[in-house]
Amino acid sequence: MLAYIFWHRPREGVDEEVYERANVAFHRSLARTPPVGFRGSVAFRLQETPWLGGGAGAGYEDWYMLADFTALGVLNEAAVGRGHRSSHEEVARQFGEGAGGLYGLVEGDAPLGAVAAGARSTATWVARPRGSTRRALGELLGDGMDPRHASLWRRQLVLGPAPEFCLLASEASAGVAPTRLPSGWSARTLQREVLFGG
């Protein structure tokens, strides 16, 4: 399982509610007519978007769940193709800045399915220092998590500024506790509000 994650903000002067409605309309379009290999998507509202320019300010985080790398290419074409073009263009007209990342599921279930709008969610992003040779340690970050309700993700390609690992869980597991992380590793937990899940 892969997840294409897109962090974004509207351009200056665009009403946030209008932008959110346009973004949710695009997610609904994909849910109604899913491209081959598409496994659903979730859109979140964030109080801070550290991976975007300046690091401060609210923004959005969209997760597009995909069966494999082939499905990523299919989604790329389908998003601006017949059936989805108008909803994609509506949100794109209001778009200000963004960054993306591609992550692979390491363990656990992807608790991103039919989540209710307005629900709260937590993501803990973990970075290791540049040049670190302790790469395998990242796979232990999920220690203590309930794999039925949590998941650990690892970046697949360096497409943007987000950290290498992401733990999705209702609460941080022992694997990402500050006392557990090696020197130089860092963890940042972001609270998210669901706008769309399906």
Accessible surface in RSA format (square Angstrom, percent):
REM  Atomic radii and reference values for relative SASA: ProtOr
REM  Chains: A
REM  Algorithm: Lee & Richards
REM  Probe-radius: 1.40
REM  Slices: 20
REM RES _ NUM      All-atoms   Total-Side   Main-Chain    Non-polar    All polar
REM                ABS   REL    ABS   REL    ABS   REL    ABS   REL    ABS   REL
RES MET A   1    91.80  47.5  48.23  31.9  43.57 103.7  49.73  42.3  42.07  55.7
RES LEU A   2    12.16   6.8  12.16   8.7   0.00   0.0  12.16   8.5   0.00   0.0
RES ALA A   3     0.00   0.0   0.00   0.0   0.00   0.0   0.00   0.0   0.00   0.0
RES TYR A   4    58.08  27.1  58.08  33.0   0.00   0.0  34.43  25.9  23.65  29.2
RES ILE A   5     0.00   0.0   0.00   0.0   0.00   0.0   0.00   0.0   0.00   0.0
RES PHE A   6    51.21  25.6  51.21  31.7   0.00   0.0  51.21  31.0   0.00   0.0
RES TRP A   7     0.19   0.1   0.19   0.1   0.00   0.0   0.19   0.1   0.00   0.0
RES HIS A   8     2.33   1.3   2.33   1.6   0.00   0.0   1.54   1.6   0.79   0.9
RES ARG A   9    31.71  13.3  31.71  16.2   0.00   0.0  21.22  29.0  10.49   6.4
RES PRO A  10    26.47  19.3  14.20  12.9  12.27  44.6  14.20  11.7  12.27  76.2
RES ARG A  11   119.47  50.2 114.36  58.3   5.11  12.2  45.02  61.5  74.45  45.1
RES GLU A  12   178.33 102.4 145.18 109.8  33.15  78.9  66.64 128.9 111.70  91.2
RES GLY A  13    80.51  99.3   0.00   N/A  80.51  99.3  41.18 113.0  39.33  88.1
RES VAL A  14    27.73  18.2  11.44  10.4  16.28  39.2  15.43  13.4  12.30  33.3
RES ASP A  15    82.78  58.0  69.30  69.0  13.49  31.9  31.13  73.3  51.66  51.5
RES GLU A  16    98.35  56.5  94.30  71.3   4.06   9.7  26.58  51.4  71.77  58.6
RES GLU A  17   117.66  67.6 115.84  87.6   1.82   4.3  37.64  72.8  80.02  65.3
RES VAL A  18    61.88  40.7  60.85  55.1   1.04   2.5  60.88  52.9   1.01   2.7
RES TYR A  19     2.00   0.9   2.00   1.1   0.00   0.0   0.44   0.3   1.57   1.9
RES GLU A  20    19.83  11.4  19.38  14.7   0.45   1.1   6.11  11.8  13.72  11.2
RES ARG A  21   147.90  62.1 139.63  71.2   8.26  19.7  76.47 104.5  71.42  43.3
RES ALA A  22     7.76   7.1   2.39   3.7   5.36  12.2   7.15  10.1   0.60   1.6
RES ASN A  23     4.58   3.2   4.58   4.4   0.00   0.0   0.66   1.6   3.93   3.8
RES VAL A  24    15.40  10.1  15.40  13.9   0.00   0.0  15.40  13.4   0.00   0.0
RES ALA A  25    43.86  40.3  39.96  61.7   3.90   8.9  42.42  59.7   1.44   3.8
RES PHE A  26    10.72   5.4  10.72   6.6   0.00   0.0  10.72   6.5   0.00   0.0
RES HIS A  27     0.04   0.0   0.00   0.0   0.04   0.1   0.00   0.0   0.04   0.0
RES ARG A  28   129.14  54.2 128.04  65.3   1.10   2.6  30.33  41.4  98.81  59.9
RES SER A  29     5.15   4.4   4.18   5.6   0.97   2.2   1.64   3.5   3.51   4.9
RES LEU A  30     0.00   0.0   0.00   0.0   0.00   0.0   0.00   0.0   0.00   0.0
RES ALA A  31    46.73  43.0  22.53  34.8  24.21  55.1  27.39  38.6  19.35  51.3
RES ARG A  32   174.07  73.1 140.18  71.5  33.89  80.7  75.91 103.7  98.16  59.5
RES THR A  33    86.02  61.2  84.23  85.4   1.79   4.3  58.33  78.3  27.69  41.9
RES PRO A  34    76.53  55.8  57.87  52.8  18.66  67.8  57.87  47.8  18.66 116.0
RES PRO A  35    13.83  10.1   0.56   0.5  13.28  48.3  10.86   9.0   2.97  18.4
RES VAL A  36   123.49  81.3 115.23 104.3   8.26  19.9 122.32 106.3   1.17   3.2
RES GLY A  37    12.70  15.7   0.00   N/A  12.70  15.7   7.12  19.5   5.58  12.5
RES PHE A  38    15.27   7.6   3.35   2.1  11.92  31.0   3.35   2.0  11.92  34.1
RES ARG A  39   138.43  58.1 105.45  53.8  32.98  78.5  36.16  49.4 102.27  62.0
RES GLY A  40    12.84  15.8   0.00   N/A  12.84  15.8  11.50  31.5   1.35   3.0
RES SER A  41     1.79   1.5   0.63   0.8   1.16   2.7   0.00   0.0   1.79   2.5
RES VAL A  42     0.20   0.1   0.20   0.2   0.00   0.0   0.20   0.2   0.00   0.0
RES ALA A  43     0.05   0.0   0.05   0.1   0.00   0.0   0.05   0.1   0.00   0.0
RES PHE A  44     2.35   1.2   2.33   1.4   0.02   0.1   2.33   1.4   0.02   0.1
RES ARG A  45    62.59  26.3  60.23  30.7   2.36   5.6  19.79  27.0  42.80  25.9
RES LEU A  46     0.75   0.4   0.60   0.4   0.15   0.4   0.75   0.5   0.00   0.0
RES GLN A  47   128.98  72.1 114.05  83.4  14.93  35.6  56.51 120.3  72.48  55.0
RES GLU A  48    63.98  36.7  63.74  48.2   0.24   0.6  20.80  40.2  43.18  35.3
RES THR A  49     0.18   0.1   0.18   0.2   0.00   0.0   0.18   0.2   0.00   0.0
RES PRO A  50    22.83  16.6   4.57   4.2  18.25  66.4   4.62   3.8  18.20 113.1
RES TRP A  51    28.95  11.6  19.26   9.3   9.69  22.8  21.36  11.4   7.59  12.3
RES LEU A  52     9.25   5.2   2.36   1.7   6.89  17.3   5.01   3.5   4.25  11.4
RES GLY A  53    52.72  65.0   0.00   N/A  52.72  65.0  38.38 105.3  14.34  32.1
RES GLY A  54    84.35 104.0   0.00   N/A  84.35 104.0  44.72 122.7  39.63  88.7
RES GLY A  55    23.27  28.7   0.00   N/A  23.27  28.7  16.77  46.0   6.50  14.6
RES ALA A  56    76.28  70.1  63.15  97.5  13.13  29.9  68.93  97.1   7.35  19.5
RES GLY A  57    38.67  47.7   0.00   N/A  38.67  47.7  32.03  87.9   6.64  14.9
RES ALA A  58    46.14  42.4  31.58  48.7  14.56  33.1  31.77  44.7  14.37  38.1
RES GLY A  59     1.26   1.6   0.00   N/A   1.26   1.6   0.85   2.3   0.41   0.9
RES TYR A  60     7.47   3.5   7.47   4.2   0.00   0.0   5.09   3.8   2.38   2.9
RES GLU A  61     0.00   0.0   0.00   0.0   0.00   0.0   0.00   0.0   0.00   0.0
RES ASP A  62     1.61   1.1   1.61   1.6   0.00   0.0   0.00   0.0   1.61   1.6
RES TRP A  63     0.00   0.0   0.00   0.0   0.00   0.0   0.00   0.0   0.00   0.0
RES TYR A  64    14.12   6.6  14.12   8.0   0.00   0.0   7.11   5.3   7.01   8.6
RES MET A  65     7.82   4.1   7.82   5.2   0.00   0.0   7.82   6.6   0.00   0.0
RES LEU A  66     0.07   0.0   0.07   0.1   0.00   0.0   0.07   0.0   0.00   0.0
RES ALA A  67    34.56  31.8  15.12  23.3  19.44  44.2  19.14  27.0  15.42  40.8
RES ASP A  68    70.43  49.3  67.77  67.5   2.66   6.3  29.75  70.0  40.68  40.6
RES PHE A  69   108.63  54.3  99.69  61.7   8.93  23.2 100.06  60.7   8.56  24.5
RES THR A  70   103.31  73.5  91.85  93.1  11.46  27.3  64.51  86.6  38.80  58.7
RES ALA A  71     3.05   2.8   0.78   1.2   2.27   5.2   2.23   3.1   0.82   2.2
RES LEU A  72    45.56  25.4  45.56  32.6   0.00   0.0  45.56  32.0   0.00   0.0
RES GLY A  73    37.80  46.6   0.00   N/A  37.80  46.6  36.06  99.0   1.74   3.9
RES VAL A  74    49.26  32.4  44.97  40.7   4.29  10.3  48.10  41.8   1.16   3.1
RES LEU A  75    11.58   6.4  11.56   8.3   0.02   0.0  11.56   8.1   0.02   0.0
RES ASN A  76   100.13  69.0  88.33  85.4  11.80  28.4  18.09  43.5  82.04  79.3
RES GLU A  77   122.97  70.6 118.07  89.3   4.89  11.7  47.21  91.3  75.76  61.9
RES ALA A  78    23.17  21.3  14.35  22.1   8.82  20.1  22.95  32.3   0.22   0.6
RES ALA A  79    13.26  12.2  13.26  20.5   0.00   0.0  13.26  18.7   0.00   0.0
RES VAL A  80    71.67  47.2  68.99  62.5   2.68   6.4  69.02  60.0   2.65   7.2
RES GLY A  81    17.15  21.1   0.00   N/A  17.15  21.1  17.15  47.1   0.00   0.0
RES ARG A  82   233.95  98.2 204.75 104.4  29.20  69.5  82.28 112.4 151.68  91.9
RES GLY A  83    61.75  76.1   0.00   N/A  61.75  76.1  35.36  97.0  26.39  59.1
RES HIS A  84     6.44   3.5   6.04   4.2   0.40   1.0   2.73   2.8   3.71   4.3
RES ARG A  85   126.11  53.0 125.18  63.8   0.93   2.2  32.09  43.9  94.02  57.0
RES SER A  86    91.02  76.9  80.82 107.9  10.19  23.5  51.07 108.7  39.95  56.0
RES SER A  87    19.98  16.9  13.47  18.0   6.52  15.0  19.58  41.7   0.40   0.6
RES HIS A  88    50.21  27.4  50.21  34.9   0.00   0.0  23.09  23.8  27.13  31.6
RES GLU A  89    76.97  44.2  76.06  57.5   0.91   2.2  23.66  45.8  53.31  43.5
RES GLU A  90    67.93  39.0  67.93  51.4   0.00   0.0  26.75  51.7  41.18  33.6
RES VAL A  91    16.21  10.7  16.16  14.6   0.05   0.1  16.16  14.0   0.05   0.1
RES ALA A  92    49.17  45.2  31.87  49.2  17.30  39.4  35.39  49.8  13.78  36.5
RES ARG A  93   142.96  60.0 126.38  64.4  16.58  39.5  75.62 103.3  67.35  40.8
RES GLN A  94    16.64   9.3  16.64  12.2   0.00   0.0  14.78  31.5   1.86   1.4
RES PHE A  95    75.11  37.6  63.14  39.1  11.97  31.2  63.14  38.3  11.97  34.3
RES GLY A  96    35.40  43.7   0.00   N/A  35.40  43.7   8.81  24.2  26.59  59.5
RES GLU A  97    65.51  37.6  61.89  46.8   3.62   8.6  31.70  61.3  33.81  27.6
RES GLY A  98    33.83  41.7   0.00   N/A  33.83  41.7   2.26   6.2  31.57  70.7
RES ALA A  99    18.33  16.9   9.24  14.3   9.09  20.7  18.33  25.8   0.00   0.0
RES GLY A 100    12.33  15.2   0.00   N/A  12.33  15.2   5.58  15.3   6.75  15.1
RES GLY A 101     2.43   3.0   0.00   N/A   2.43   3.0   2.43   6.7   0.00   0.0
RES LEU A 102     0.18   0.1   0.18   0.1   0.00   0.0   0.18   0.1   0.00   0.0
RES TYR A 103     0.31   0.1   0.31   0.2   0.00   0.0   0.00   0.0   0.31   0.4
RES GLY A 104     7.07   8.7   0.00   N/A   7.07   8.7   6.86  18.8   0.21   0.5
RES LEU A 105    55.09  30.7  27.79  19.9  27.30  68.6  27.79  19.5  27.30  73.5
RES VAL A 106    54.24  35.7  22.34  20.2  31.91  76.9  27.45  23.9  26.79  72.7
RES GLU A 107    66.92  38.4  59.43  45.0   7.49  17.8  27.63  53.4  39.30  32.1
RES GLY A 108    21.44  26.4   0.00   N/A  21.44  26.4   4.01  11.0  17.43  39.0
RES ASP A 109    80.00  56.0  76.84  76.5   3.16   7.5  20.69  48.7  59.31  59.2
RES ALA A 110    29.81  27.4   9.62  14.9  20.19  45.9   9.62  13.6  20.19  53.5
RES PRO A 111    47.62  34.7  24.21  22.1  23.41  85.1  37.77  31.2   9.85  61.2
RES LEU A 112     6.53   3.6   3.54   2.5   3.00   7.5   3.79   2.7   2.74   7.4
RES GLY A 113    46.03  56.8   0.00   N/A  46.03  56.8  40.32 110.6   5.72  12.8
RES ALA A 114   104.02  95.6  64.62  99.7  39.39  89.6  65.78  92.6  38.23 101.3
RES VAL A 115    45.09  29.7  34.85  31.5  10.24  24.7  39.15  34.0   5.93  16.1
RES ALA A 116    70.94  65.2  57.09  88.1  13.85  31.5  66.46  93.6   4.48  11.9
RES ALA A 117    76.49  70.3  47.22  72.9  29.27  66.6  47.58  67.0  28.91  76.6
RES GLY A 118    41.83  51.6   0.00   N/A  41.83  51.6  23.58  64.7  18.25  40.9
RES ALA A 119    40.47  37.2  28.23  43.6  12.24  27.8  39.42  55.5   1.05   2.8
RES ARG A 120   167.93  70.5 138.36  70.5  29.57  70.4  58.53  80.0 109.41  66.3
RES SER A 121    27.54  23.3  19.79  26.4   7.75  17.8  15.96  34.0  11.58  16.2
RES THR A 122    16.92  12.0  14.61  14.8   2.30   5.5   5.51   7.4  11.40  17.2
RES ALA A 123     0.00   0.0   0.00   0.0   0.00   0.0   0.00   0.0   0.00   0.0
RES THR A 124     3.38   2.4   3.38   3.4   0.00   0.0   1.51   2.0   1.87   2.8
RES TRP A 125     1.81   0.7   0.00   0.0   1.81   4.3   0.00   0.0   1.81   2.9
RES VAL A 126     0.53   0.3   0.53   0.5   0.00   0.0   0.53   0.5   0.00   0.0
RES ALA A 127    31.60  29.1  30.52  47.1   1.08   2.5  31.06  43.7   0.55   1.4
RES ARG A 128    56.55  23.7  38.71  19.7  17.84  42.5   7.64  10.4  48.91  29.6
RES PRO A 129    49.29  35.9  38.11  34.7  11.18  40.6  47.98  39.6   1.31   8.2
RES ARG A 130   244.92 102.8 210.29 107.2  34.63  82.4  89.61 122.5 155.31  94.1
RES GLY A 131    76.30  94.1   0.00   N/A  76.30  94.1  44.65 122.5  31.65  70.9
RES SER A 132    25.36  21.4   4.47   6.0  20.90  48.1  13.14  28.0  12.22  17.1
RES THR A 133   130.51  92.8  98.03  99.4  32.48  77.4  76.33 102.5  54.19  81.9
RES ARG A 134   132.73  55.7 124.86  63.7   7.86  18.7  49.79  68.0  82.94  50.3
RES ARG A 135   118.03  49.6 117.79  60.0   0.24   0.6  47.84  65.4  70.19  42.5
RES ALA A 136    77.41  71.2  66.53 102.7  10.88  24.7  70.67  99.5   6.74  17.9
RES LEU A 137    37.42  20.8  31.99  22.9   5.42  13.6  34.81  24.4   2.60   7.0
RES GLY A 138     0.00   0.0   0.00   N/A   0.00   0.0   0.00   0.0   0.00   0.0
RES GLU A 139    83.93  48.2  76.76  58.1   7.17  17.1  12.15  23.5  71.78  58.6
RES LEU A 140    85.29  47.5  84.62  60.5   0.67   1.7  84.95  59.7   0.34   0.9
RES LEU A 141     4.16   2.3   4.02   2.9   0.15   0.4   4.16   2.9   0.00   0.0
RES GLY A 142     3.09   3.8   0.00   N/A   3.09   3.8   0.19   0.5   2.90   6.5
RES ASP A 143    55.60  38.9  49.44  49.2   6.16  14.6  18.87  44.4  36.72  36.6
RES GLY A 144    75.08  92.6   0.00   N/A  75.08  92.6  32.69  89.7  42.39  94.9
RES MET A 145    21.81  11.3   2.20   1.5  19.60  46.7   7.69   6.5  14.11  18.7
RES ASP A 146    54.14  37.9  43.91  43.7  10.23  24.2  34.07  80.2  20.07  20.0
RES PRO A 147    72.01  52.5  70.66  64.4   1.35   4.9  70.91  58.5   1.10   6.8
RES ARG A 148   166.15  69.8 152.55  77.8  13.60  32.4  62.03  84.8 104.12  63.1
RES HIS A 149   117.29  64.1 108.25  75.2   9.03  23.1  74.20  76.5  43.08  50.1
RES ALA A 150     2.49   2.3   2.49   3.8   0.00   0.0   2.49   3.5   0.00   0.0
RES SER A 151     0.00   0.0   0.00   0.0   0.00   0.0   0.00   0.0   0.00   0.0
RES LEU A 152     0.38   0.2   0.38   0.3   0.00   0.0   0.38   0.3   0.00   0.0
RES TRP A 153     0.00   0.0   0.00   0.0   0.00   0.0   0.00   0.0   0.00   0.0
RES ARG A 154    22.28   9.4  22.28  11.4   0.00   0.0   9.71  13.3  12.57   7.6
RES ARG A 155    58.08  24.4  48.59  24.8   9.49  22.6   3.22   4.4  54.86  33.2
RES GLN A 156    72.22  40.4  44.47  32.5  27.75  66.1   4.46   9.5  67.75  51.4
RES LEU A 157    86.18  48.0  81.36  58.2   4.82  12.1  86.18  60.5   0.00   0.0
RES VAL A 158   118.41  77.9  89.26  80.8  29.16  70.3  89.26  77.6  29.16  79.1
RES LEU A 159    97.68  54.4  64.43  46.1  33.25  83.6  70.95  49.8  26.73  71.9
RES GLY A 160    20.16  24.9   0.00   N/A  20.16  24.9  13.92  38.2   6.24  14.0
RES PRO A 161    85.69  62.4  52.00  47.4  33.68 122.4  64.82  53.5  20.86 129.7
RES ALA A 162     2.83   2.6   1.87   2.9   0.97   2.2   1.87   2.6   0.97   2.6
RES PRO A 163    19.66  14.3  13.10  11.9   6.56  23.8  19.66  16.2   0.00   0.0
RES GLU A 164    12.36   7.1  11.25   8.5   1.11   2.6   6.46  12.5   5.90   4.8
RES PHE A 165     0.12   0.1   0.12   0.1   0.00   0.0   0.12   0.1   0.00   0.0
RES CYS A 166     0.00   0.0   0.00   0.0   0.00   0.0   0.00   0.0   0.00   0.0
RES LEU A 167     2.31   1.3   0.83   0.6   1.47   3.7   0.83   0.6   1.47   4.0
RES LEU A 168     3.34   1.9   3.34   2.4   0.00   0.0   3.34   2.3   0.00   0.0
RES ALA A 169    16.12  14.8   7.63  11.8   8.48  19.3  12.07  17.0   4.04  10.7
RES SER A 170   106.90  90.3  72.86  97.2  34.04  78.4  55.89 119.0  51.01  71.5
RES GLU A 171   133.64  76.7 126.07  95.4   7.56  18.0  45.14  87.3  88.50  72.3
RES ALA A 172    61.08  56.2  34.48  53.2  26.60  60.5  35.93  50.6  25.14  66.6
RES SER A 173    10.63   9.0   0.76   1.0   9.87  22.7   8.14  17.3   2.49   3.5
RES ALA A 174    61.81  56.8  49.05  75.7  12.76  29.0  55.27  77.8   6.54  17.3
RES GLY A 175     1.27   1.6   0.00   N/A   1.27   1.6   0.07   0.2   1.20   2.7
RES VAL A 176     5.84   3.8   1.49   1.3   4.35  10.5   1.49   1.3   4.35  11.8
RES ALA A 177    31.17  28.7  26.69  41.2   4.48  10.2  31.17  43.9   0.00   0.0
RES PRO A 178   119.58  87.2 100.42  91.5  19.16  69.7 103.93  85.8  15.65  97.3
RES THR A 179   138.66  98.6  99.74 101.1  38.91  92.7  88.24 118.5  50.42  76.2
RES ARG A 180    97.59  41.0  77.30  39.4  20.29  48.3  40.74  55.7  56.85  34.5
RES LEU A 181    23.53  13.1   8.54   6.1  14.99  37.7   8.64   6.1  14.88  40.1
RES PRO A 182    21.60  15.7   6.61   6.0  14.98  54.5  18.97  15.7   2.62  16.3
RES SER A 183   116.41  98.4  83.09 110.9  33.32  76.8  58.30 124.1  58.11  81.4
RES GLY A 184    54.82  67.6   0.00   N/A  54.82  67.6  30.03  82.4  24.79  55.5
RES TRP A 185    19.62   7.9   1.99   1.0  17.63  41.4   0.05   0.0  19.57  31.7
RES SER A 186    63.35  53.5  59.33  79.2   4.02   9.3  43.71  93.1  19.64  27.5
RES ALA A 187    45.10  41.5  11.73  18.1  33.38  75.9  12.48  17.6  32.62  86.4
RES ARG A 188   106.44  44.7 102.46  52.2   3.98   9.5  38.70  52.9  67.73  41.1
RES THR A 189    63.19  44.9  38.13  38.7  25.06  59.7  25.48  34.2  37.71  57.0
RES LEU A 190     3.08   1.7   1.68   1.2   1.40   3.5   3.08   2.2   0.00   0.0
RES GLN A 191   104.47  58.4  94.42  69.0  10.05  23.9  55.37 117.9  49.09  37.2
RES ARG A 192     1.95   0.8   0.77   0.4   1.18   2.8   1.10   1.5   0.84   0.5
RES GLU A 193    34.23  19.7  33.74  25.5   0.49   1.2   1.55   3.0  32.68  26.7
RES VAL A 194     3.66   2.4   2.52   2.3   1.14   2.7   2.52   2.2   1.14   3.1
RES LEU A 195    25.97  14.5  13.99  10.0  11.99  30.1  15.63  11.0  10.35  27.8
RES PHE A 196    22.57  11.3  20.22  12.5   2.35   6.1  22.57  13.7   0.00   0.0
RES GLY A 197    18.90  23.3   0.00   N/A  18.90  23.3   0.00   0.0  18.90  42.3
RES GLY A 198    36.00  44.4   0.00   N/A  36.00  44.4  34.87  95.7   1.13   2.5
END  Absolute sums over single chains surface
CHAIN  1 A     9701.7       7247.4       2454.3       5326.3       4375.3
END  Absolute sums over all chains
TOTAL          9701.7       7247.4       2454.3       5326.3       4375.3
